[in-house]
């Protein structure tokens, strides 16, 4: 959606939210009607309106200042996040209040009416109390997501067994990060805790599976020394994600866009990452080898520069293979059906929508309606896919239920 269309969309959404402001205001007046303090009676409804309208206006002003050549800044992400927080909170409040008003309307139509009494019953204070109670859940949850959740790093450990894993690599460990989205960070100290947690795993191999930036190479420059701290005995390797190509902002020229990508590739080297562009390397331990393969981004509905056949050139068919591919739809559409047996594919991209529920017996995220495989481990025959939930965040400046992830995978030899 181009900038004008995006602005018009949010202009309509803002008009809707102003109507909700009026409805919530009246519901809060019902709640405070019998309060003894006149100041309190005025402060709650009017205070809400002032804050809510102020956030909407600030969001629109910020949207109007959006620079298509830079993309979303942390300021724009914060304004969008606050706008969404209040929008969802008001929506819940209005739904509950409207159900109560619907009951009043029906009661007015079918009930008996005494002389001098209003045709429709007055709004009950209980309904406003219930509305504010239920609306408090999304309100507090969104604020937790923005202030704590997006930096609440979790280590996900997975042990995968293979019959044909070389003996020397039995117990070999891989730390994976994905979707750093460095242009979104707004708390460097909190981000550093995630880097320190990745370093503390002391894995044999470190891999990064794409989306180092939101759009432009300069976004990672202030963090190169920090992410460059992550080292592994067998090296650090990376691939590109869809955001790394700069497709989501406007450039002065195609040459400027190409120059940006070249600059980003140099930044991978400065980080100490070997960027794999449809190519492979061999990792050797005690005279035995495994093949590490990396493709450029290939995604269903996204840029498709990944060339698996090219990346596999020179790889022994019998070799144990680990593939780095940013988008899990590459595995769904190509890798799992490829004639060459690729044992393990590591991906990211989905972020788990940065919102959802994950418990021992239940897992849900709205992203599951877009992606067949959106988080964690998937197996088909002897081929595995692991989808990292992402280290950073994008657009919504928060995470709720789907926390930022550091993956540690241990390869094990299946005993006969």
C-alpha positions in Angstrom: 0.0 0.0 0.0 1.4 3.4 -1.0 1.8 6.2 1.4 -1.4 8.0 0.3 -3.5 4.9 0.6 -1.9 4.1 4.0 -2.7 7.6 5.3 -6.3 7.4 4.0 -6.7 4.0 5.7 -5.6 5.3 9.0 -7.6 8.5 8.6 -10.8 6.3 8.3 -9.6 4.2 11.3 -9.1 7.5 13.3 -12.6 8.7 12.4 -13.9 5.4 13.8 -11.8 5.7 16.9 -13.1 9.3 17.6 -16.6 7.8 17.5 -15.5 5.2 20.0 -14.0 7.9 22.2 -17.5 9.5 22.4 -19.1 6.2 23.2 -16.5 5.3 25.9 -16.8 8.8 27.3 -20.6 8.3 27.9 -19.9 4.9 29.4 -17.4 6.4 31.8 -19.9 9.1 32.8 -22.3 6.4 33.8 -19.7 4.8 35.9 -18.8 8.1 37.7 -22.4 9.5 38.0 -22.7 8.8 41.7 -19.2 9.6 42.7 -19.1 12.2 45.5 -16.0 14.1 44.2 -16.9 16.4 41.3 -13.3 16.4 40.3 -13.2 12.6 40.1 -16.5 12.6 38.1 -14.9 14.9 35.5 -11.3 13.6 35.6 -11.9 10.0 34.5 -14.1 10.6 31.4 -12.4 13.8 30.3 -8.9 12.5 31.1 -9.5 9.5 29.0 -10.8 11.6 26.1 -7.8 14.0 26.2 -5.3 11.2 26.3 -7.0 9.1 23.6 -7.6 11.9 21.2 -4.1 13.2 21.8 -2.6 9.8 20.9 -4.7 9.6 17.7 -3.7 13.1 16.6 -0.1 12.5 17.4 -0.2 9.3 15.4 -1.7 11.0 12.4 0.8 13.8 12.6 3.6 11.3 12.9 2.1 9.3 9.9 2.1 12.5 7.9 5.8 12.9 8.6 6.6 9.4 7.5 9.5 9.4 5.1 9.1 6.7 2.4 12.9 6.8 1.9 13.6 5.8 5.5 10.7 3.6 6.5 9.3 3.3 10.0 11.4 4.7 12.8 11.1 3.7 16.5 8.9 6.8 16.9 6.5 5.7 14.2 6.4 2.2 15.7 5.6 3.6 19.1 2.9 5.8 17.8 1.4 2.9 15.9 1.6 0.7 18.9 -0.1 3.2 21.2 -2.8 3.8 18.6 -3.5 0.1 18.4 -3.4 -0.3 22.2 -6.1 2.3 22.7 -8.1 1.2 19.6 -8.3 -2.4 20.8 -9.0 -1.3 24.4 -11.8 1.0 23.3 -13.2 -1.7 21.0 -13.6 -4.1 23.8 -15.2 -1.5 26.0 -17.6 -0.5 23.3 -18.6 -4.1 22.5 -19.5 -4.7 26.2 -21.3 -1.4 26.5 -23.2 -1.9 23.3 -24.4 -5.3 24.4 -25.8 -3.6 27.5 -27.4 -0.9 25.4 -28.9 -3.6 23.2 -30.5 -5.1 26.2 -31.9 -1.7 27.3 -33.3 -1.3 23.8 -35.0 -4.7 23.8 -36.4 -4.1 27.3 -37.8 -0.8 26.2 -39.6 -2.4 23.2 -41.1 -5.4 25.0 -41.4 -4.1 28.6 -44.3 -2.3 30.3 -44.1 1.5 30.7 -45.4 3.5 33.6 -46.5 7.1 33.2 -43.6 9.5 33.7 -40.8 6.9 33.4 -38.3 6.9 30.5 -39.2 4.6 27.6 -35.8 2.9 27.7 -34.3 1.9 31.0 -31.2 3.8 32.1 -27.8 2.4 31.5 -26.8 0.3 34.4 -23.5 1.1 36.2 -22.7 -2.6 36.3 -22.3 -2.7 32.5 -19.8 0.2 32.6 -17.9 -1.6 35.4 -17.8 -4.8 33.4 -16.7 -3.0 30.3 -13.8 -1.3 32.0 -12.8 -4.5 33.7 -12.6 -6.5 30.4 -11.0 -3.6 28.5 -8.2 -3.5 31.1 -7.0 -6.9 29.8 -5.8 -5.8 26.4 -4.7 -2.4 27.8 -2.3 -3.9 30.4 -1.2 -6.7 28.0 -0.3 -4.3 25.2 1.7 -2.1 27.6 3.5 -5.1 29.0 4.3 -6.2 25.4 5.8 -2.8 24.6 7.8 -2.2 27.8 8.9 -5.7 28.7 7.8 -8.4 26.3 9.8 -7.3 23.3 13.1 -7.8 25.2 12.0 -10.8 27.2 14.4 -13.2 25.5 13.8 -16.9 25.7 16.2 -19.7 24.9 14.5 -22.5 23.0 16.5 -25.8 23.1 15.9 -28.6 20.6 17.7 -31.9 20.3 17.3 -33.6 16.9 18.4 -37.2 16.3 19.7 -38.6 12.9 20.8 -42.0 11.8 23.4 -40.6 9.4 24.9 -37.9 11.4 28.7 -38.2 11.3 30.0 -39.6 14.6 32.3 -36.6 15.1 29.3 -34.3 15.1 27.3 -36.2 17.8 26.4 -33.5 20.3 27.3 -30.6 17.9 25.4 -27.4 18.9 24.1 -24.6 16.8 22.9 -21.2 18.1 20.5 -19.5 15.8 19.3 -15.9 15.7 16.9 -14.5 13.1 15.1 -11.3 12.3 17.2 -8.8 14.3 15.5 -5.8 12.6 18.0 -3.5 14.0 16.1 -0.4 12.9 13.5 -1.0 15.5 15.5 -1.1 18.7 14.8 1.5 21.3 16.6 0.1 24.4 20.3 -0.8 23.7 20.9 -2.2 27.2 17.9 -4.5 27.0 19.0 -5.6 23.5 22.5 -6.3 24.9 21.0 -8.8 27.4 19.8 -10.8 24.4 23.2 -10.7 22.8 24.8 -11.8 26.1 22.4 -14.7 26.4 23.3 -15.8 22.9 27.0 -15.6 23.7 26.5 -17.6 26.9 25.3 -20.6 25.0 28.9 -21.2 23.8 27.6 -23.3 20.8 29.9 -24.9 18.2 28.3 -22.9 15.4 26.4 -19.6 15.2 24.0 -18.9 12.3 21.8 -15.9 11.5 18.9 -16.5 9.2 18.0 -13.1 7.7 16.4 -9.6 8.2 19.4 -7.9 9.8 17.7 -4.5 9.1 14.2 -3.2 8.4 15.2 -1.5 5.2 18.6 0.2 5.0 22.2 -0.9 5.8 22.9 2.1 8.1 20.4 0.7 10.7 22.9 -2.0 11.9 26.0 0.2 11.9 25.6 1.3 15.6 25.3 -2.3 16.7 28.0 -4.0 14.7 30.4 -4.1 17.7 27.6 -5.6 19.8 26.4 -8.4 17.5 29.9 -9.0 16.4 30.6 -10.2 20.0 28.9 -13.5 19.1 31.5 -16.0 18.2 31.6 -19.8 17.7 34.3 -22.4 17.3 33.2 -23.4 13.8 32.4 -19.8 12.7 29.5 -17.5 12.2 27.3 -17.7 9.1 24.4 -15.8 7.7 21.9 -15.4 4.9 19.7 -12.5 3.7 16.0 -12.0 4.5 13.3 -10.2 2.5 13.8 -6.9 4.4 17.5 -6.8 3.7 17.0 -6.1 0.0 15.5 -2.6 0.7 12.2 -3.4 -1.2 9.9 -1.6 1.3 11.2 2.0 0.9 11.7 4.4 -2.0 15.3 4.9 -3.3 16.6 7.8 -5.4 17.7 5.3 -8.0 18.1 1.6 -8.6 21.8 2.1 -8.3 21.3 3.6 -4.8 19.3 0.5 -3.9 22.0 -1.8 -5.2 24.7 0.2 -3.3 22.7 -0.2 -0.1 22.6 -4.0 -0.5 26.4 -4.1 -1.2 27.0 -2.0 1.9 24.8 -4.4 3.9 26.8 -7.4 2.7 30.0 -5.6 3.9 28.4 -5.1 7.3 27.9 -8.9 7.5 31.6 -9.3 7.1 32.3 -6.6 9.7 30.1 -8.5 12.1 32.3 -11.6 11.5 29.5 -13.4 9.6 30.2 -15.4 6.5 27.3 -14.4 4.3 26.2 -17.4 2.2 24.6 -16.3 -1.2 23.4 -19.5 -2.8 26.5 -21.3 -1.8 27.9 -23.9 0.6 30.8 -24.5 2.9 32.1 -27.7 4.6 32.5 -27.9 8.4 35.2 -30.5 9.4 35.6 -32.1 12.8 38.0 -35.0 13.5 38.3 -35.8 9.8 34.5 -35.9 9.2 32.4 -33.2 7.5 28.9 -31.7 7.3 27.7 -29.3 4.6 26.3 -25.9 5.6 24.2 -24.4 2.8 22.9 -20.9 2.5 20.4 -19.4 0.0 19.2 -15.9 -0.7 15.6 -15.1 0.3 12.9 -17.3 -1.3 9.4 -16.7 0.0 5.9 -17.4 -1.2 4.6 -13.9 -2.0 8.0 -12.3 -1.3 11.3 -11.9 -3.2 12.6 -15.1 -4.7 16.3 -14.9 -5.3 17.1 -18.2 -3.5 18.6 -20.8 -5.8 18.8 -24.1 -4.0 20.3 -26.1 -6.9 23.1 -23.5 -7.3 23.7 -23.6 -3.5 24.0 -27.4 -3.6 26.6 -27.5 -6.3 29.6 -29.5 -5.2 27.8 -31.0 -2.2 28.0 -34.7 -1.9 24.6 -36.3 -2.0 25.5 -38.4 1.0 26.7 -35.5 3.1 24.8 -34.4 6.2 23.3 -31.0 5.2 22.1 -28.0 7.1 20.4 -25.3 5.1 19.9 -21.6 6.1 16.8 -20.2 4.4 15.0 -17.1 5.8 11.4 -17.9 4.8 9.8 -21.2 5.9 7.6 -21.3 2.8 10.8 -22.2 0.9 10.9 -25.4 2.9 7.2 -25.9 2.4 7.3 -25.3 -1.4 10.8 -26.5 -2.4 13.1 -28.0 0.2 11.0 -30.8 1.6 10.3 -32.1 -2.0 13.8 -31.6 -3.4 15.5 -34.7 -4.8 18.5 -34.0 -2.5 18.0 -35.0 1.1 18.5 -31.8 3.3 18.5 -32.9 6.9 17.9 -29.6 8.7 16.6 -26.3 7.5 16.8 -23.2 9.8 14.4 -20.3 9.0 12.7 -17.3 10.6 10.6 -14.6 9.0 7.2 -15.1 10.7 8.1 -13.5 14.1 5.2 -15.7 15.3 3.2 -12.4 14.6 4.8 -11.2 17.9 1.5 -12.1 19.4 -0.1 -15.4 20.5 -0.4 -18.1 23.1 2.1 -20.9 23.6 1.6 -23.4 26.4 2.4 -27.1 26.9 -0.8 -28.3 25.3 -1.9 -25.4 23.1 -0.4 -23.0 20.6 -2.1 -20.2 18.6 -1.1 -17.1 16.7 -2.8 -15.2 14.0 0.2 -15.9 11.8 -0.9 -19.5 11.5 -3.5 -18.5 9.0 -0.8 -17.3 6.7 2.0 -19.8 7.3 1.7 -23.6 7.6 4.9 -23.7 9.7 5.4 -20.6 11.8 7.4 -21.5 14.9 9.4 -24.4 16.3 10.3 -27.8 14.9 8.6 -29.5 12.0 9.5 -33.0 10.6 8.8 -34.7 7.3 10.4 -38.1 7.0 14.1 -37.5 7.7 13.9 -33.8 7.0 13.5 -31.2 9.7 12.6 -27.5 9.7 13.1 -25.2 12.6 11.4 -21.7 12.5 12.9 -19.2 14.9 10.4 -16.7 16.4 12.8 -13.8 15.8 15.2 -11.7 18.0 13.7 -8.3 17.2 10.4 -6.7 16.3 8.8 -4.8 13.5 5.9 -2.3 13.2 4.3 -3.2 16.5 6.9 -2.2 19.1 6.1 -5.1 21.3 5.7 -8.9 21.8 3.0 -10.7 23.8 3.0 -14.4 24.3 5.5 -15.0 21.4 8.7 -13.8 23.0 12.0 -13.0 21.2 14.0 -16.2 20.7 17.5 -17.5 20.9 17.6 -21.1 19.5 20.0 -23.7 20.5 19.9 -27.0 18.5 21.9 -30.0 19.4 22.5 -32.6 16.7 22.6 -36.2 18.1 23.5 -39.5 16.5 20.6 -41.9 16.8 21.7 -45.1 18.5 21.3 -48.4 16.6 
